[in-house]
Amino acid sequence: MRGWRLGALLTLLALLASGCTMARLGYDLLPAWSSWQLDRYLALDEDQRALVSRRLDELHRWHRRGQLPGYAEFLGEVEAQVRGAAPGGAEPIAVGRWRARVTDAWAPVAERLAPAVAELALTLRPDQLERLRRRMAEADEEYREKFLPEKPADRVTARGDRVVKRAEFFLGRLEAGQERELRQLAAGMPATEELWYAERQRRNQALLGLFARLSRERLPLPEANRQVRDFLLSFWTPADPARRQRLDEAVALSDQLSTQLLARASAAQRAHLLKTLRGYAQDFVRLAGT
């Protein structure tokens, strides 16, 4: 579930660190990759594999034709805004609005994905749920080792590494002064790694609880579909208002950092960003066949 739950666009962008020519290959391999991940987490039987294969192929065809053109249009809008925000331009950078648009792309995917997830969940056995629990615990431990080192200084370094890596993906190589300043800005941000880790665990436990309930009660498919749909649509929104506020504040600080970085980008770095955006948009158009 880790692959699709992030949303098709977010998953695709995460897979494609090798550039635009890999976008088409990566996208075409998404059904096979997602099926492999599900099998790895659940040890699917033959009937479940057939169900997953059929459902993933359906989702992939729908997403290719119905969603990719909109992604390409969105990237074109971002490109225009980046050009308008260049020195002498009138339009400010709008990182927060970009992120909100990407998050909004999850809703139609969740709507389309819910029946498939519900259908699979109703077939799960206790041993598969236990395997899923163990796999999630292992993934949580890997996450903690990567993002939450024991020493506070190591956490600050890891945070700086993540910010620099993300910046270089979009802007190309940073100058020494830029990287130094970016690491200083990252170090000055509130330490929210534990907060995000707790949220990750909450989501995992909610998913496990949902699957356990559906497999145990064997609800009618329409009711199972409704429960899965509600879960997927609320995936990015914590139920607790205080926790939601803290996460929103953390995201806003990240957006502010990105805005500062883009505002100080060199002409060459802006050109790299525009080329990256244009390349992905062109790939989305080609993949959609439009």
One Martini backbone bead per residue (centre of mass of N, CA, C, O) as a GRO file, in nm:
protein
  290
    1MET     BB    1   0.050   0.065  -0.010
    2ARG     BB    2   0.278   0.280  -0.027
    3GLY     BB    3   0.265   0.358  -0.320
    4TRP     BB    4  -0.044   0.456  -0.368
    5ARG     BB    5  -0.105   0.633  -0.111
    6LEU     BB    6   0.058   0.895  -0.223
    7GLY     BB    7  -0.003   0.904  -0.504
    8ALA     BB    8   0.070   0.914  -0.825
    9LEU     BB    9   0.243   1.168  -0.844
   10LEU     BB   10   0.425   1.126  -0.598
   11THR     BB   11   0.535   0.854  -0.683
   12LEU     BB   12   0.660   0.933  -0.950
   13LEU     BB   13   0.857   1.150  -0.843
   14ALA     BB   14   1.009   0.952  -0.652
   15LEU     BB   15   1.114   0.753  -0.892
   16LEU     BB   16   1.254   1.009  -1.087
   17ALA     BB   17   1.577   1.086  -1.043
   18SER     BB   18   1.684   1.033  -1.359
   19GLY     BB   19   1.459   1.166  -1.526
   20CYS     BB   20   1.257   1.202  -1.805
   21THR     BB   21   1.319   0.931  -1.951
   22MET     BB   22   1.219   0.768  -1.687
   23ALA     BB   23   0.919   0.836  -1.669
   24ARG     BB   24   0.798   0.639  -1.872
   25LEU     BB   25   0.913   0.383  -1.750
   26GLY     BB   26   0.808   0.417  -1.459
   27TYR     BB   27   0.507   0.430  -1.528
   28ASP     BB   28   0.482   0.153  -1.676
   29LEU     BB   29   0.588  -0.001  -1.398
   30LEU     BB   30   0.380   0.049  -1.167
   31PRO     BB   31   0.204  -0.206  -1.155
   32ALA     BB   32   0.436  -0.405  -1.097
   33TRP     BB   33   0.550  -0.261  -0.848
   34SER     BB   34   0.286  -0.265  -0.679
   35SER     BB   35   0.247  -0.570  -0.681
   36TRP     BB   36   0.515  -0.636  -0.542
   37GLN     BB   37   0.456  -0.482  -0.280
   38LEU     BB   38   0.203  -0.635  -0.196
   39ASP     BB   39   0.339  -0.912  -0.186
   40ARG     BB   40   0.554  -0.832   0.024
   41TYR     BB   41   0.330  -0.753   0.251
   42LEU     BB   42   0.104  -1.020   0.194
   43ALA     BB   43   0.127  -1.278   0.040
   44LEU     BB   44  -0.019  -1.359  -0.215
   45ASP     BB   45  -0.244  -1.523  -0.377
   46GLU     BB   46  -0.362  -1.616  -0.676
   47ASP     BB   47  -0.631  -1.457  -0.661
   48GLN     BB   48  -0.510  -1.189  -0.559
   49ARG     BB   49  -0.323  -1.137  -0.797
   50ALA     BB   50  -0.545  -1.116  -1.007
   51LEU     BB   51  -0.691  -0.880  -0.878
   52VAL     BB   52  -0.455  -0.680  -0.871
   53SER     BB   53  -0.388  -0.678  -1.171
   54ARG     BB   54  -0.663  -0.579  -1.272
   55ARG     BB   55  -0.685  -0.318  -1.099
   56LEU     BB   56  -0.418  -0.181  -1.184
   57ASP     BB   57  -0.477  -0.164  -1.484
   58GLU     BB   58  -0.728   0.010  -1.457
   59LEU     BB   59  -0.596   0.246  -1.307
   60HIS     BB   60  -0.378   0.310  -1.515
   61ARG     BB   61  -0.562   0.380  -1.753
   62TRP     BB   62  -0.717   0.603  -1.613
   63HIS     BB   63  -0.476   0.781  -1.532
   64ARG     BB   64  -0.354   0.834  -1.808
   65ARG     BB   65  -0.619   0.971  -1.934
   66GLY     BB   66  -0.741   1.151  -1.675
   67GLN     BB   67  -0.464   1.286  -1.525
   68LEU     BB   68  -0.208   1.367  -1.690
   69PRO     BB   69  -0.310   1.622  -1.834
   70GLY     BB   70  -0.339   1.783  -1.567
   71TYR     BB   71  -0.041   1.772  -1.485
   72ALA     BB   72   0.067   1.921  -1.731
   73GLU     BB   73  -0.091   2.181  -1.683
   74PHE     BB   74   0.026   2.244  -1.406
   75LEU     BB   75   0.325   2.265  -1.494
   76GLY     BB   76   0.272   2.502  -1.684
   77GLU     BB   77   0.189   2.696  -1.458
   78VAL     BB   78   0.451   2.683  -1.299
   79GLU     BB   79   0.633   2.785  -1.522
   80ALA     BB   80   0.495   3.062  -1.550
   81GLN     BB   81   0.552   3.149  -1.254
   82VAL     BB   82   0.857   3.135  -1.265
   83ARG     BB   83   0.887   3.345  -1.486
   84GLY     BB   84   0.729   3.576  -1.330
   85ALA     BB   85   0.951   3.553  -1.077
   86ALA     BB   86   1.158   3.679  -1.208
   87PRO     BB   87   1.357   3.916  -1.252
   88GLY     BB   88   1.103   4.163  -1.302
   89GLY     BB   89   0.869   4.021  -1.214
   90ALA     BB   90   0.523   4.005  -1.082
   91GLU     BB   91   0.520   3.707  -0.981
   92PRO     BB   92   0.500   3.516  -0.718
   93ILE     BB   93   0.583   3.269  -0.535
   94ALA     BB   94   0.372   2.943  -0.492
   95VAL     BB   95   0.431   2.682  -0.312
   96GLY     BB   96   0.174   2.626  -0.149
   97ARG     BB   97  -0.013   2.594  -0.398
   98TRP     BB   98   0.135   2.361  -0.524
   99ARG     BB   99   0.103   2.160  -0.295
  100ALA     BB  100  -0.207   2.163  -0.290
  101ARG     BB  101  -0.241   2.050  -0.576
  102VAL     BB  102  -0.103   1.781  -0.527
  103THR     BB  103  -0.290   1.689  -0.297
  104ASP     BB  104  -0.555   1.703  -0.470
  105ALA     BB  105  -0.473   1.457  -0.659
  106TRP     BB  106  -0.573   1.232  -0.457
  107ALA     BB  107  -0.885   1.215  -0.464
  108PRO     BB  108  -0.942   1.064  -0.738
  109VAL     BB  109  -0.767   0.822  -0.665
  110ALA     BB  110  -0.919   0.734  -0.411
  111GLU     BB  111  -1.190   0.683  -0.546
  112ARG     BB  112  -1.076   0.464  -0.747
  113LEU     BB  113  -0.927   0.276  -0.528
  114ALA     BB  114  -1.132   0.176  -0.312
  115PRO     BB  115  -1.263  -0.082  -0.441
  116ALA     BB  116  -0.997  -0.243  -0.458
  117VAL     BB  117  -0.921  -0.241  -0.158
  118ALA     BB  118  -1.180  -0.367  -0.052
  119GLU     BB  119  -1.166  -0.632  -0.209
  120LEU     BB  120  -0.898  -0.724  -0.084
  121ALA     BB  121  -0.959  -0.698   0.225
  122LEU     BB  122  -1.187  -0.926   0.227
  123THR     BB  123  -0.944  -1.160   0.171
  124LEU     BB  124  -0.793  -1.146   0.424
  125ARG     BB  125  -0.573  -1.293   0.640
  126PRO     BB  126  -0.426  -1.318   0.942
  127ASP     BB  127  -0.135  -1.375   0.831
  128GLN     BB  128  -0.132  -1.119   0.649
  129LEU     BB  129  -0.170  -0.907   0.872
  130GLU     BB  130   0.087  -0.985   1.024
  131ARG     BB  131   0.280  -0.927   0.795
  132LEU     BB  132   0.207  -0.630   0.765
  133ARG     BB  133   0.288  -0.545   1.047
  134ARG     BB  134   0.588  -0.625   1.022
  135ARG     BB  135   0.660  -0.456   0.774
  136MET     BB  136   0.588  -0.184   0.900
  137ALA     BB  137   0.788  -0.202   1.133
  138GLU     BB  138   1.038  -0.215   0.955
  139ALA     BB  139   0.989   0.054   0.807
  140ASP     BB  140   0.995   0.228   1.062
  141GLU     BB  141   1.287   0.162   1.139
  142GLU     BB  142   1.416   0.271   0.883
  143TYR     BB  143   1.310   0.556   0.918
  144ARG     BB  144   1.446   0.616   1.188
  145GLU     BB  145   1.739   0.574   1.097
  146LYS     BB  146   1.728   0.801   0.874
  147PHE     BB  147   1.556   1.052   1.038
  148LEU     BB  148   1.627   0.943   1.363
  149PRO     BB  149   1.874   0.997   1.513
  150GLU     BB  150   1.995   1.005   1.827
  151LYS     BB  151   2.146   1.256   1.761
  152PRO     BB  152   2.074   1.583   1.719
  153ALA     BB  153   2.301   1.654   1.515
  154ASP     BB  154   2.224   1.430   1.310
  155ARG     BB  155   1.943   1.539   1.246
  156VAL     BB  156   2.033   1.804   1.125
  157THR     BB  157   2.200   1.682   0.900
  158ALA     BB  158   1.971   1.517   0.769
  159ARG     BB  159   1.796   1.760   0.704
  160GLY     BB  160   1.999   1.901   0.521
  161ASP     BB  161   2.026   1.674   0.315
  162ARG     BB  162   1.730   1.675   0.219
  163VAL     BB  163   1.716   1.969   0.123
  164VAL     BB  164   1.948   1.960  -0.079
  165LYS     BB  165   1.848   1.730  -0.256
  166ARG     BB  166   1.584   1.867  -0.342
  167ALA     BB  167   1.709   2.121  -0.464
  168GLU     BB  168   1.892   1.973  -0.682
  169PHE     BB  169   1.665   1.844  -0.842
  170PHE     BB  170   1.544   2.131  -0.939
  171LEU     BB  171   1.834   2.322  -0.969
  172GLY     BB  172   2.076   2.178  -0.920
  173ARG     BB  173   2.366   2.280  -0.850
  174LEU     BB  174   2.503   2.416  -0.573
  175GLU     BB  175   2.640   2.652  -0.421
  176ALA     BB  176   2.827   2.682  -0.148
  177GLY     BB  177   2.665   2.917  -0.023
  178GLN     BB  178   2.386   2.793  -0.058
  179GLU     BB  179   2.425   2.538   0.105
  180ARG     BB  180   2.502   2.673   0.368
  181GLU     BB  181   2.240   2.837   0.400
  182LEU     BB  182   2.041   2.599   0.385
  183ARG     BB  183   2.147   2.451   0.635
  184GLN     BB  184   2.090   2.681   0.832
  185LEU     BB  185   1.787   2.693   0.786
  186ALA     BB  186   1.729   2.397   0.861
  187ALA     BB  187   1.847   2.417   1.153
  188GLY     BB  188   1.626   2.650   1.235
  189MET     BB  189   1.418   2.451   1.235
  190PRO     BB  190   1.194   2.275   1.362
  191ALA     BB  191   1.164   1.968   1.526
  192THR     BB  192   0.955   1.728   1.328
  193GLU     BB  193   1.026   1.425   1.308
  194GLU     BB  194   0.849   1.300   1.535
  195LEU     BB  195   0.581   1.395   1.424
  196TRP     BB  196   0.593   1.240   1.152
  197TYR     BB  197   0.631   0.961   1.276
  198ALA     BB  198   0.365   0.952   1.435
  199GLU     BB  199   0.186   0.985   1.185
  200ARG     BB  200   0.276   0.736   1.040
  201GLN     BB  201   0.183   0.536   1.260
  202ARG     BB  202  -0.113   0.614   1.264
  203ARG     BB  203  -0.174   0.532   0.972
  204ASN     BB  204  -0.091   0.239   0.994
  205GLN     BB  205  -0.291   0.160   1.221
  206ALA     BB  206  -0.546   0.239   1.066
  207LEU     BB  207  -0.507   0.040   0.835
  208LEU     BB  208  -0.496  -0.218   1.001
  209GLY     BB  209  -0.775  -0.182   1.132
  210LEU     BB  210  -0.938  -0.183   0.874
  211PHE     BB  211  -0.851  -0.459   0.762
  212ALA     BB  212  -0.936  -0.626   1.007
  213ARG     BB  213  -1.236  -0.555   1.001
  214LEU     BB  214  -1.304  -0.645   0.712
  215SER     BB  215  -1.200  -0.943   0.734
  216ARG     BB  216  -1.381  -1.019   0.984
  217GLU     BB  217  -1.682  -0.906   0.889
  218ARG     BB  218  -1.755  -0.920   0.591
  219LEU     BB  219  -1.862  -0.695   0.435
  220PRO     BB  220  -2.021  -0.541   0.223
  221LEU     BB  221  -1.885  -0.393  -0.040
  222PRO     BB  222  -2.013  -0.106  -0.019
  223GLU     BB  223  -1.922  -0.062   0.280
  224ALA     BB  224  -1.623  -0.109   0.239
  225ASN     BB  225  -1.586   0.115   0.034
  226ARG     BB  226  -1.667   0.348   0.219
  227GLN     BB  227  -1.445   0.312   0.434
  228VAL     BB  228  -1.204   0.337   0.245
  229ARG     BB  229  -1.269   0.609   0.126
  230ASP     BB  230  -1.261   0.770   0.391
  231PHE     BB  231  -0.969   0.703   0.454
  232LEU     BB  232  -0.829   0.810   0.196
  233LEU     BB  233  -0.943   1.107   0.206
  234SER     BB  234  -0.812   1.139   0.518
  235PHE     BB  235  -0.503   1.083   0.510
  236TRP     BB  236  -0.393   1.405   0.528
  237THR     BB  237  -0.605   1.433   0.787
  238PRO     BB  238  -0.603   1.489   1.095
  239ALA     BB  239  -0.830   1.455   1.354
  240ASP     BB  240  -0.653   1.619   1.532
  241PRO     BB  241  -0.628   1.954   1.567
  242ALA     BB  242  -0.348   1.990   1.696
  243ARG     BB  243  -0.192   1.810   1.499
  244ARG     BB  244  -0.275   1.958   1.243
  245GLN     BB  245  -0.146   2.229   1.315
  246ARG     BB  246   0.149   2.133   1.339
  247LEU     BB  247   0.170   2.024   1.049
  248ASP     BB  248   0.097   2.286   0.903
  249GLU     BB  249   0.336   2.445   1.015
  250ALA     BB  250   0.558   2.266   0.896
  251VAL     BB  251   0.477   2.302   0.599
  252ALA     BB  252   0.500   2.613   0.591
  253LEU     BB  253   0.805   2.620   0.649
  254SER     BB  254   0.888   2.462   0.399
  255ASP     BB  255   0.769   2.660   0.195
  256GLN     BB  256   0.940   2.901   0.284
  257LEU     BB  257   1.212   2.777   0.213
  258SER     BB  258   1.152   2.736  -0.090
  259THR     BB  259   1.098   3.032  -0.153
  260GLN     BB  260   1.378   3.136  -0.081
  261LEU     BB  261   1.535   2.965  -0.280
  262LEU     BB  262   1.397   3.063  -0.544
  263ALA     BB  263   1.460   3.369  -0.504
  264ARG     BB  264   1.795   3.288  -0.511
  265ALA     BB  265   1.817   3.188  -0.779
  266SER     BB  266   1.971   3.139  -1.051
  267ALA     BB  267   1.953   3.143  -1.384
  268ALA     BB  268   2.048   2.848  -1.419
  269GLN     BB  269   1.851   2.724  -1.210
  270ARG     BB  270   1.592   2.815  -1.348
  271ALA     BB  271   1.646   2.665  -1.609
  272HIS     BB  272   1.647   2.386  -1.481
  273LEU     BB  273   1.358   2.395  -1.375
  274LEU     BB  274   1.215   2.444  -1.646
  275LYS     BB  275   1.319   2.188  -1.782
  276THR     BB  276   1.194   1.989  -1.583
  277LEU     BB  277   0.900   2.070  -1.613
  278ARG     BB  278   0.881   2.031  -1.921
  279GLY     BB  279   0.961   1.733  -1.929
  280TYR     BB  280   0.727   1.623  -1.761
  281ALA     BB  281   0.497   1.736  -1.929
  282GLN     BB  282   0.573   1.585  -2.188
  283ASP     BB  283   0.550   1.303  -2.068
  284PHE     BB  284   0.253   1.316  -1.989
  285VAL     BB  285   0.147   1.360  -2.271
  286ARG     BB  286   0.261   1.102  -2.399
  287LEU     BB  287   0.132   0.899  -2.200
  288ALA     BB  288  -0.168   0.999  -2.269
  289GLY     BB  289  -0.196   1.060  -2.588
  290THR     BB  290  -0.220   1.407  -2.635
   0.00000   0.00000   0.00000
